[in-house]
Amino acid sequence: MTTVSIRLPDDLLKEVDRHAHEMHIPRAEYIRRAIESLNAKAAANHHHHRMIEASRRVCEESMRVNAEFDAIEDAPDA
């Protein structure tokens, strides 16, 4: 495991310590869990945006295909 050194404002560190104490876990474990939680939210956000982009592309392709069908249906020799 790698050691990381960070600087935190005093009030934030006091809040971290208070929550860690209430949860009966060490400060480092609390911070690890906080980072894991934020990483999970970031991954979910990334997945959400990828799904939106895929949906947009599918919608565009669907509209293109529908336009082709409309052109065939409107053709005089159809």
N, C-alpha and C positions, 0 to 999 in steps of 0.2 A: 504494500500500500504506500502511496506517495504522500508526503507531507506537504501541505499548502499553507502559506502564511498570508493572512489578509488583514486589512485595517478596517475596523468598524467604528462608527460613531459610538460614544459611550452609552447613549440612550438605547441604541439598537442592541448593543451587547447586554445591557441590563435586561431588556425584554427577552432576548434569547435565553439568558440564564434563568429568568423567572419561569418561562415556559418549559425549559428543560427540567428544572427542579420539579415543577408540577407534574410532569410526565414521568418522573423518576428515571431519567436517562441522562447520560453525560452531554455536555455542551456539544462536543464533536458529533455525537450521534444525532442530536437535534439539527445541527447544521447540515449533516449528510442527508437527513430526511427532507429538509427544506430544499436542498439542491435537487434531490431526486424528484420531488413534487413539481418543481419548476421545470425540470427536464421533461417530465411526463406531459405537462401542459403545453410546452413548446412543441413536442412531438405530435400531440393531438391537434394543435393549431396548424402545423405543417401538413398533416394528413387531411385536415378539413379543407385547406386551400387547394391541395392537389385534387381532392374530390370535386370541388367547385370548378376547377379548370377542366377536368375531364368531362364533367356534366356540360359545360359550355361548348366544348368541342363536339360532343355527341349531339347537342341541340343544333349546332350549326350544320352538321352533316345531315341530320334528319330534315332540316329545312331545305337543304339542297336536294335531297332525294324527293321530298314532297313536291318541290318545284318541277323536277323532272317528270313526275307522275302527272302533275297538272298540265304540263306541256303536251304530254302524250294524249291525255283525255280531251284536250282542247283541239287537237290536230284534226283537220277535216277528214282525213282518210283513216282515222282510228276506229 
